[in-house]
Structure formats: C-alpha cells, structure tokens
C-alpha cells in the first residue's frame, strides 16, 4: 500500500525520500522542499505536474506515494455565504467541515474525529457515536479540499484561519499534533500559531501536552460556570472538574502567553441567569481569558431553546462591566445545519464479521 504524503511532516518526508525512494543526501532538503511547495503552496495533486522534479523521480514517487485521496461529495451553501462540505475519505467514512467567510478573514472549521464520544446534551455531533480518530492526512485534506474549492493557491490566503471546532474532541486524537505541525510548516501551508485554534471540551489530562507540543490558541467549551450545571449538560465534567481545568489552563497560558477562549453556548433558562454570569466572572478572574457567547443553534430532537438576543446582550454587558472581555458570536450557516454544534454524518462503526 502506498504511503499517503499528507501523513508525513517535513522530517518524515525527508526520511521517506532517503530510505524508500533513494534520494541522495545532498539533494534531500531540496527535493523535500519542492514536494511540500508543490502540494501545500501550489495545490498540485498529480505528480505529472511536479515539473521541478526529474521525470524518473516523479515515477518513483507515483509508485510509492499517494497524494490527497479524500474528496468533497456534497456542498451546501447557506444564505449568509457559509459553505458546508461533506468530505469522504478513502475508507468510505465521512465528516463535515465548514468555511465561514467574513469581511476581514475566512475561517475553516475542521473535524478531528468521525463521530464523538462525549455526548454533550446540546450538541448534534454528540448524537453520532465515535467511529474513529482521523489520521493526520484526513485532517489536513479538509483544508486542502476547501482551499482547492475556493482556488486559494496564492499569497492572498482566502482561508486565513483554522479552527478545530468541527466533529469530535481534538485532544483525544493523537494525530492532531502531526496535523498541526504540517499546517504550521513554513515550507507547507504556513499558518502561524495565532491563525489556528484548537478547541477542547475539557480533557484536562491533555492540556499541558498541548501547550508544550501544539502551542496554538486554545478554546475551552465551557458552557456552564459550575460543576453541577456543567455535569448536567456535559458528562465529561464528571471526570474532569472545573478546578482541574483551571489548573491546566493556567499552565497553558503560562507557556503559550495567550488568553484562553471560553466558548459558552447560551441555553434559555439553563445557563443564562445573572447568577451564572457572576460565577463565570469569578472563573475568568483566575486565568487570562476571553468569553465567546454563542447563540444556540437548534437541531431536530434537541430539548434546549436559544436565549433571546436581549438577554445575551445583558449577560455580555455584565461580564464587560466587571472588566472582562465578552463577545457575542453570531450564528452562521444554521439554515444548512452548518452552525456550531450542528455537524453530523451518517458514518457508523463497522463491526468485524
């Protein structure tokens, strides 16, 4: 079976070219740069077009390496311009990713798992049982496919920001580290730490490792300011309490030197009271942070309702009046189930016969 190029970071590819392809030592760096440049900066998906590389080497690459073997099988466009893509991988599993255009930037929301194991009560993604962790190539391919769709192979970077806020829990996927390394490589896609945000539902045991080995912006899906309420809507809190998270988030900010983004979906009559706002402020006082208040996006079968806009604004003002940064994140793409918490596919875990 051929090696998928998108599973190799720069050093992996150098080693592969040396050991498997037989590229001589003095040309290793040049050939690795040429391949990374062709795939990640020019968007080429055919070795025949790698014109900077000799024909005999192209043939060896063709026989030993596969390029992007994922494909977009469905595209849904929202009335607000948001694009939702259904991506199918080589093994037949599917995930959704979303491109959100804005005036000053374009953001792609990437999935890290097929399905999810965390069953947050307000999240549609959690209604799909975990099928598998995505490989690095399957993560990176989502960005490449969207860039290709948008003809984003130039200096302009239409896709300017990447957020790991799609399906799955990123910190439970050991392949995330390599995928982010490929995204950040200056020879490749060349996204800086401040252009990538990794979101977590609160896997406290993995946060220190992420600080040391990933180093991007970190977002915590908090959604409740105390353990009792958080456990009711996010079962993961039974394992990792808020005090454990605070300890790890303090460490993360000490290493990365950037504030934590707290994601807080506003659920009517559940977590939108003034008492919740008071508790949230006390929590924010313990480490550098900003809060994004998210309009709840409904989906078929969910029991929660969105907080009214005026009440979200009141909640936000309370936080700002106490001296902390609070933003209201407008819902995007909800008419095509592309908004926060709405992503889901039909892929299921295949049982061995």
C-alpha positions as CSV (number, residue, x, y, z in Angstrom):
1,X,0.0,0.0,0.0
2,X,1.3,3.5,-0.9
3,X,2.3,6.0,1.7
4,X,-0.1,8.9,1.9
5,X,2.0,12.1,1.6
6,X,-0.4,14.1,3.8
7,X,0.5,11.8,6.8
8,X,4.2,12.9,6.6
9,X,5.5,16.1,8.2
10,X,8.7,17.6,6.7
11,X,11.2,15.5,8.6
12,X,9.1,12.3,7.9
13,X,9.1,13.1,4.2
14,X,12.9,13.6,4.2
15,X,13.4,10.2,5.8
16,X,11.0,8.5,3.4
17,X,12.7,10.0,0.4
18,X,16.1,8.8,1.7
19,X,15.1,5.3,2.9
20,X,12.3,4.3,0.4
21,X,13.0,6.4,-2.7
22,X,16.8,6.5,-2.6
23,X,17.2,10.3,-2.9
24,X,20.9,11.2,-2.2
25,X,21.7,13.0,1.0
26,X,22.9,16.3,-0.7
27,X,19.6,16.7,-2.5
28,X,17.2,15.6,0.3
29,X,16.3,19.0,1.6
30,X,15.8,20.5,-1.9
31,X,13.5,17.6,-3.0
32,X,11.5,17.7,0.2
33,X,11.0,21.5,-0.2
34,X,10.0,21.0,-3.8
35,X,7.4,18.4,-2.9
36,X,6.0,20.4,0.0
37,X,5.8,23.5,-2.2
38,X,4.0,21.7,-4.9
39,X,1.4,20.2,-2.7
40,X,0.9,22.8,0.0
41,X,1.6,26.1,-1.8
42,X,0.6,25.3,-5.4
43,X,-2.2,22.8,-4.6
44,X,-0.9,20.2,-7.0
45,X,-2.5,16.7,-6.8
46,X,-0.7,15.0,-9.6
47,X,2.9,14.0,-9.8
48,X,3.0,14.6,-13.5
49,X,2.7,18.4,-12.7
50,X,5.7,18.4,-10.4
51,X,7.8,19.9,-13.2
52,X,10.7,21.0,-10.8
53,X,11.4,17.3,-10.2
54,X,13.1,15.0,-12.7
55,X,10.8,12.5,-14.6
56,X,12.5,9.4,-13.2
57,X,12.0,10.6,-9.6
58,X,8.4,11.5,-10.4
59,X,7.8,7.9,-11.5
60,X,9.3,6.6,-8.2
61,X,7.0,9.0,-6.2
62,X,4.0,7.9,-8.2
63,X,4.7,4.2,-7.4
64,X,5.3,4.8,-3.7
65,X,3.3,7.8,-2.6
66,X,-0.4,8.7,-2.8
67,X,-1.5,12.3,-2.7
68,X,-4.8,13.5,-1.3
69,X,-7.3,10.6,-1.5
70,X,-10.2,12.4,0.1
71,X,-13.0,14.1,-1.8
72,X,-15.9,16.5,-1.3
73,X,-19.1,14.6,-2.1
74,X,-21.7,17.3,-1.1
75,X,-21.6,21.1,-0.8
76,X,-24.3,23.1,0.9
77,X,-24.4,26.9,0.8
78,X,-26.1,29.0,3.4
79,X,-28.0,32.2,2.7
80,X,-25.2,34.0,4.6
81,X,-22.5,32.6,2.4
82,X,-21.3,29.9,4.7
83,X,-20.3,26.7,2.9
84,X,-20.7,23.2,4.4
85,X,-18.7,20.4,2.8
86,X,-19.3,16.6,3.3
87,X,-15.9,15.0,2.9
88,X,-15.5,11.3,2.1
89,X,-12.2,9.5,3.0
90,X,-10.5,6.6,1.3
91,X,-12.2,4.2,3.7
92,X,-15.7,5.5,3.0
93,X,-16.2,7.3,6.3
94,X,-17.4,10.9,6.1
95,X,-17.1,14.2,8.1
96,X,-18.4,17.7,7.7
97,X,-16.2,20.8,7.6
98,X,-17.4,24.4,7.2
99,X,-16.0,27.5,5.5
100,X,-17.1,30.8,7.1
101,X,-16.4,34.0,5.0
102,X,-16.1,37.3,6.9
103,X,-15.1,40.8,5.9
104,X,-11.5,40.6,7.2
105,X,-10.9,36.8,7.2
106,X,-12.1,33.4,6.1
107,X,-12.3,30.6,8.7
108,X,-12.4,26.9,8.1
109,X,-14.0,24.7,10.9
110,X,-12.3,21.3,10.8
111,X,-13.3,17.9,12.2
112,X,-10.9,15.7,14.1
113,X,-12.9,12.6,14.6
114,X,-15.7,10.7,12.8
115,X,-18.5,11.0,15.4
116,X,-17.8,11.9,19.0
117,X,-17.7,10.1,22.3
118,X,-18.6,13.0,24.6
119,X,-22.4,13.3,24.2
120,X,-22.8,16.9,25.2
121,X,-26.5,17.3,25.6
122,X,-26.9,20.4,23.4
123,X,-24.6,19.2,20.5
124,X,-25.8,17.4,17.5
125,X,-22.3,16.0,16.8
126,X,-22.6,14.1,20.1
127,X,-25.6,12.1,18.8
128,X,-23.3,10.3,16.4
129,X,-21.3,7.6,18.2
130,X,-17.5,7.7,17.8
131,X,-16.3,5.8,14.7
132,X,-12.6,6.7,14.6
133,X,-9.9,9.3,15.1
134,X,-8.9,11.0,11.8
135,X,-5.4,10.4,10.5
136,X,-3.2,13.5,10.0
137,X,-3.9,13.2,6.3
138,X,-7.6,13.2,6.8
139,X,-7.4,16.3,8.9
140,X,-5.1,18.1,6.5
141,X,-7.1,17.1,3.5
142,X,-10.1,19.0,4.7
143,X,-8.1,22.3,4.5
144,X,-6.6,21.3,1.1
145,X,-10.0,20.4,-0.4
146,X,-11.6,23.7,0.7
147,X,-8.6,25.7,-0.5
148,X,-8.9,23.9,-3.8
149,X,-12.7,24.6,-4.0
150,X,-12.0,28.3,-3.3
151,X,-9.0,28.4,-5.7
152,X,-6.9,29.6,-2.7
153,X,-3.5,28.8,-4.0
154,X,-1.7,32.1,-3.9
155,X,-0.4,34.7,-1.5
156,X,-3.9,36.1,-0.7
157,X,-4.9,33.2,1.7
158,X,-8.7,33.2,1.4
159,X,-8.7,30.6,4.2
160,X,-6.8,32.7,6.8
161,X,-7.8,30.9,10.0
162,X,-8.3,27.3,11.0
163,X,-10.4,26.2,14.0
164,X,-10.7,22.7,15.3
165,X,-14.3,23.0,16.3
166,X,-16.0,20.5,14.0
167,X,-16.9,17.0,14.8
168,X,-15.0,15.2,17.6
169,X,-12.8,16.1,20.5
170,X,-9.4,17.2,19.1
171,X,-7.3,16.4,22.3
172,X,-8.4,12.8,22.2
173,X,-6.9,12.3,18.8
174,X,-3.1,11.6,18.9
175,X,-2.8,12.5,15.2
176,X,-3.7,16.2,15.9
177,X,-0.1,17.1,16.8
178,X,1.3,15.9,13.4
179,X,-1.6,17.5,11.5
180,X,-1.0,20.9,13.2
181,X,2.8,20.6,12.5
182,X,2.0,20.2,8.8
183,X,-0.3,23.2,8.8
184,X,2.3,25.3,10.6
185,X,5.3,24.3,8.4
186,X,6.8,27.3,6.7
187,X,7.6,25.1,3.7
188,X,4.0,24.0,3.6
189,X,0.7,25.7,4.4
190,X,2.5,28.1,6.7
191,X,-0.3,29.0,9.2
192,X,1.1,30.7,12.4
193,X,0.1,29.7,16.0
194,X,-2.3,32.7,16.1
195,X,-4.1,31.5,12.9
196,X,-5.1,28.1,14.4
197,X,-7.4,27.5,17.4
198,X,-7.8,24.1,18.9
199,X,-11.0,23.6,20.9
200,X,-11.5,21.1,23.7
201,X,-14.5,20.1,25.8
202,X,-12.2,19.9,28.8
203,X,-9.8,17.0,28.6
204,X,-7.7,18.3,31.5
205,X,-5.1,15.5,31.3
206,X,-4.1,16.5,27.7
207,X,-3.9,20.3,28.1
208,X,-0.3,20.5,29.3
209,X,0.9,18.3,26.5
210,X,-1.0,20.5,24.0
211,X,0.7,23.6,25.5
212,X,4.2,22.1,25.0
213,X,3.7,20.3,21.7
214,X,1.0,22.2,19.8
215,X,1.1,25.8,21.1
216,X,-1.8,27.3,19.1
217,X,-4.7,29.3,20.6
218,X,-6.8,27.1,22.9
219,X,-10.6,27.3,23.3
220,X,-12.4,25.6,26.1
221,X,-16.0,24.6,25.5
222,X,-17.1,25.6,29.0
223,X,-20.9,26.3,28.6
224,X,-21.5,26.3,32.4
225,X,-19.8,28.1,35.3
226,X,-20.1,25.4,38.0
227,X,-19.7,21.7,38.2
228,X,-23.3,20.8,39.0
229,X,-24.7,22.5,35.9
230,X,-21.8,21.5,33.6
231,X,-22.3,17.8,34.5
232,X,-25.9,18.0,33.5
233,X,-25.2,19.2,30.0
234,X,-21.6,17.9,29.6
235,X,-21.0,14.5,31.1
236,X,-17.2,14.8,30.6
237,X,-17.2,17.2,33.6
238,X,-17.8,14.1,35.8
239,X,-14.3,13.1,35.0
240,X,-12.6,16.5,34.7
241,X,-13.9,19.1,37.2
242,X,-13.7,22.8,36.6
243,X,-11.0,23.2,39.3
244,X,-8.8,20.6,37.4
245,X,-9.4,22.6,34.1
246,X,-8.5,25.9,35.8
247,X,-5.1,24.5,37.0
248,X,-4.3,23.2,33.5
249,X,-5.5,26.4,31.7
250,X,-3.2,28.5,34.0
251,X,-0.3,26.3,32.8
252,X,-1.3,26.6,29.2
253,X,-1.4,30.4,29.3
254,X,2.0,30.5,31.1
255,X,3.5,28.5,28.3
256,X,1.7,29.9,25.2
257,X,1.4,33.5,26.6
258,X,-2.1,33.9,25.1
259,X,-5.5,34.0,26.7
260,X,-7.9,31.1,26.7
261,X,-11.1,31.5,24.6
262,X,-14.1,30.3,26.7
263,X,-16.9,29.1,24.5
264,X,-20.3,29.5,26.1
265,X,-23.4,28.5,24.2
266,X,-26.5,30.4,25.6
267,X,-29.3,28.0,26.6
268,X,-32.6,29.6,27.6
269,X,-33.3,29.2,31.3
270,X,-30.3,26.9,31.8
271,X,-27.0,28.8,31.9
272,X,-28.1,32.4,31.1
273,X,-29.0,33.7,34.5
274,X,-27.3,36.6,36.3
275,X,-26.0,34.2,38.9
276,X,-24.3,32.2,36.1
277,X,-22.8,35.5,34.9
278,X,-21.4,36.2,38.4
279,X,-19.9,32.7,38.6
280,X,-18.4,33.0,35.1
281,X,-16.7,36.3,36.1
282,X,-15.2,34.6,39.2
283,X,-13.9,31.8,37.0
284,X,-12.4,34.2,34.4
285,X,-10.6,36.1,37.2
286,X,-8.3,33.0,37.7
287,X,-6.5,33.0,34.4
288,X,-6.2,35.2,31.2
289,X,-9.3,34.6,29.2
290,X,-12.0,35.9,26.9
291,X,-15.5,34.6,26.5
292,X,-17.4,34.0,23.3
293,X,-21.2,33.9,24.0
294,X,-22.7,31.6,21.3
295,X,-26.2,31.7,20.0
296,X,-27.6,28.2,20.4
297,X,-28.3,26.6,17.1
298,X,-31.3,24.2,17.3
299,X,-31.5,20.8,15.5
300,X,-34.2,18.1,15.2
301,X,-34.9,16.4,18.5
302,X,-33.0,18.7,20.9
303,X,-34.8,19.9,24.0
304,X,-32.9,23.2,24.5
305,X,-34.0,26.6,23.3
306,X,-31.9,29.6,22.4
307,X,-31.6,32.6,24.9
308,X,-33.2,35.7,23.5
309,X,-30.8,38.2,22.0
310,X,-31.6,40.9,24.5
311,X,-30.7,38.5,27.4
312,X,-27.5,37.5,25.7
313,X,-26.6,41.2,25.4
314,X,-27.4,41.7,29.1
315,X,-25.3,38.7,30.1
316,X,-22.4,40.1,28.0
317,X,-22.7,43.6,29.5
318,X,-22.5,42.2,33.0
319,X,-19.1,40.5,32.2
320,X,-17.8,43.6,30.4
321,X,-18.8,45.8,33.3
322,X,-16.7,43.6,35.6
323,X,-13.7,44.3,33.4
324,X,-13.5,41.1,31.3
325,X,-13.7,40.6,27.5
326,X,-17.0,39.2,26.2
327,X,-18.1,38.8,22.6
328,X,-21.4,37.6,21.1
329,X,-20.7,35.2,18.3
330,X,-23.4,35.4,15.6
331,X,-24.8,32.2,14.3
332,X,-23.6,31.3,10.8
333,X,-24.9,28.6,8.4
334,X,-27.7,27.3,10.7
335,X,-30.1,27.0,7.7
336,X,-28.0,24.2,6.3
337,X,-27.1,22.7,9.7
338,X,-23.6,24.1,9.4
339,X,-23.5,26.2,12.6
340,X,-21.8,25.5,15.9
341,X,-23.0,22.2,17.3
342,X,-24.9,21.1,14.3
343,X,-22.4,18.9,12.4
344,X,-23.1,15.2,12.0
345,X,-22.7,12.5,9.3
346,X,-24.2,9.0,8.8
347,X,-20.9,7.1,9.2
348,X,-21.2,4.3,11.8
349,X,-18.6,2.0,13.4
350,X,-18.3,-1.1,11.2
351,X,-18.3,-4.4,13.3
352,X,-15.9,-7.2,12.4
353,X,-17.9,-10.0,10.8
